[in-house]
């Protein structure tokens, strides 16, 4: 398969990591004889417009970014024949991690040329698409702190943000309705996952699949802050679900309410607020993955 690429570069990704990686990506593509052009994105809307333009020109869209830029690209490309290739240049890079795409930008660029295409689901919160996990409650505070902590580098920002958020946290009351089945609880957070990982390798919903046409929901019930803190390291291995305070459901339409307003974050960015409804569009986005990925 011969692919032509539109390289969409997010200049703000991880403090300029995408721009720094661009020469290596171009060198790799040139070495493999792959044609390409480069676009520096100015906003999510601009990225979506450029993705649609690339699709109309028969190009594969290669995203040099973190997870955040993938949301508008997924919205632009879902339902099209155009594939999206990931060259991870963000802080978390969780979708690339789940799909087995190398973190090394040269290897990721080679995968963009030689990989196969796979169809995955796209989820939406009130019509705004996302690919990973949408969450709110305690996660709202932790995401905000992580985004503001520019001086904390790498994956350590997520641990820092979680600890800061926990100190000030007060339990909230959540109402979650999954395909008509209503559940109420007081606790920490609610997360709805299309993919299983977020926050730089936290396997929050380890059983979530990207192509099963359903969403996984985790509800974290109230417990002491010490117990909650002790469970946090387990998330990196996906072993936290054995807790009596963790409740998991699955479904296609999830209605979310809370006793106080929360911003809903997905793929690292604020995209909606409670109350909200989450839905899923099955197998509508083409992603380039390594040949051996199942």
N, C-alpha and C positions, 0 to 999 in steps of 0.2 A: 504494500500500500504506500503510495507516494502522497505525502501531506504537504500542503503549503500553510504557513503559520502567520497569524496575526498575534504578535507578542504584546499582550496588554500588561503594562508595568505600573504597579501602584507605587508612586514615589514615597508615600508615607508609611509603607509597610515596614514594621520593625525598625524604625529609625533610619530608613534608607537602604535596607538590606537588598531590596529588589533591584534598585539602581546599581548597586555594587556588583550584583550577580549578573547583570545583563551582558557584560563583555564575555564572560565564560559561557553563557548560554548561546550567544551568537557564534562564538568560536566552535562550540560543539555542533551546532546546526550546520554551519558552513562545512565542517569536516565530514559531515554525513550527507552533504549535498542537498540539504533541505532548504527550500526557498522560504523567505520570511520578510516581514516588515514589522516595525516597532511603533507602538502607540503608548505614550505616557498618559495615564488616565487622570482626569481632573476631579472627578466625582463618581459616585455610584451610578448616577444617571448617564454620565458620559461613557462609562464603562459598558453599560447596557446597550447604548446606542452603537458603540463600536463593535460590540459582539454581534449585533444584528447585521451591521454592515459587512462584517467578515463572513457571516453565514451566507449572505446574498452573493458574495464573491467566491464562495466555495472554499473558504479557508477554514482551517482548524484554529480554534481560539486557544492560545496558551497563556495561562494566567501566572505572572510572576508576582506573587502576593501571598498574604495569609488567607485565613478562612473568610475574612470579611468581604473581600472583593468577589468571592465566589457566589455570594447571594444574588447580586444583580445580574451576574453572568448566567446563573441558573435560570433566573426569571426570563432572560432574553432568549435563551437557547432551548428551553424545555419545549418538547413537541417538534423540534427541528431535526434534520439529518446531521447537522453540524455537531462535531464532538468538541469537548472541553478537555484540554490537557493541563495538568497541574505541575507547576514548578515552585515548590514550597519556599517562600521567602518571608514568612511571618513569624510571630512569636509562638503560636500554638501549633499550627499546621496539622490539625487533628483529622481532617478529612483525608489528607494525603497519608497520614499514619494508618488510618483504617483501611485504605485501599492498597497499602503496600508500596506506595510510590516513594522512591529514595529521597532522603533529605538532602543529599549532595546534589547541587544544582546541575552539574554536568551529567550525572547519572539520570536525573529527572528529565533533562532535555533529551537525552538519548531514548528514554522511555517514551517521550512524546512522539518521537519519530518511529520507533520500532514496536510500540505497544499495540494492544488490541483494544477494541471498543466494548464497553459494558454499559448496559442500561440501568439507571438507578432511579429511585423515587425522589420527588421534590415535595417538601412539606411547606405549608404556608400558615402564617398567623394573620388572620383578617386580610388575607390576600397578599401579604408580603412574604416572598419565598425565603426559605432557609434550607440548609443541607444537613446540619449537625444536630444540635440540641438547643431548644428554646426553654428557658427557665426563668423563674421569678421567685420573690421572697428573699430569703437569705442570699440567694444567688444574685439578686438585683444589686444588693450592697457590695458583694464581692466583685462583681464585674465592674461596677463604677469605680471602686478603689483601684482595681488592676489597671483600668484605662487611664487613671489619673497618675499612677505611679511610674512616671517616665524614667526615673532614676534606677528602678529595679530591673535588672537585665535577665533575659531568658525566661525559662520556665519558673524560676524562683518567684516571679511576680504573682503567680497564682496562689502559692502557699502564703505569701505575705498578705495578699488581699483577703484570703479566707480567715486568717488570724485576726486581722483588723476588723473585719465584719462581725466576727463572732463576739468580740468584746462588747459591742454596742447592740447586739441583736435582742429583740423582744419577739416572742412567738406571735404568729399570725394565724388567722382562721381562713382555710381554703375550702372552696367547693369545686369539685372536679366531676364533670359528667362525661362519661366515655360511652359513646354510641347509645345514649339514653340512660345508662346506669349511673346513678348519682352517688358520690362519695364525699363526705365532709370530714375534715380533720383540722386540728391545731398543730402547728409545727414550724418547720424551718423553710421548706421550699417545695415547689412542684417543678418537675422537668419533663418535657416531652421530646423524645428523641427519634429522629429519622436515622441518624447514625448513633453509635454507642459511646463516642469519646468527645470530651471537651476539655478546656483548661490546660492544654499542653500535655495530654496523655492520661487524663483521668478517665477511666473506663466506667463511667457513671451508669450506663445501660448496656452491659456487656452482651446481652442477648439480642440487641437491636440489629436488624438487617436492613441494608440499604435498598433492597429490591423485593421486599415481601408485601408491599402495598399496605402496610400497617405502621402505626407509631407505638413506641413503648413509652409508658408513663411511670415516673418514680415520684412517690409522695413521701416526704421525710417528716415523720410524726415527731411531736415534741418529746424531748428528753433533756437531761441535764447537759449543760455546755461541755462538761468534762467528757461525758459519754460520746457526745457528738464529735468532739475534738479527737478522741481516740479512734473514731471510725474513719476519719478523713484519710489517713495513709492507706487504708484498705481500698480506697477508690482507685488507686493507681494499678491495682491488681484485679479489680472487679470483684472483690470478695466481701464487699460491704452489704450485700443484699441478704445475708443471713441474719441481719439484725431484726428484732421484733418491731423496730421503729421505721423500717423501710417497707413500703408497699408498692407493688408493681402491677400495672394493668396494661392491656393492649387494645388498640382500636383504630378507627379511621377518622372519627370526628370527636374532638375533645373540647368541651366548653369549660372555661376557666374563670373563676371568680375569687375575690379575696375581700376580707373585711376592711382593708385599707388599700389605697391605690399602689400598685407596683409597676414599674417599667419592666417589660419582658425583653430579655437579652437573648440573642441567637447568634452563634458564630462570632461572639465577641462584641457585638454591637447592639444598641437599643433599637428595637424595631416595632414595638407596640406597647400597649399597656392594658392592664386588667380593667374591666372584663374583656375577654377575647375568646376567639374560637380558632382551633388549630385543625387543619385538614391535610390530606396527603394526595398527591397525584402519582399513581404508580408508574414506574419504569418509563419515564418521559424524558430523561436527560442522558445523553451519551457522554461517557467519560473514558479517556484513554488511560489504561492501566497496564502494568507489566504483563508480559505474555503468560507468566506462570500463575498470576492471580486468579483465584476462583471466585 
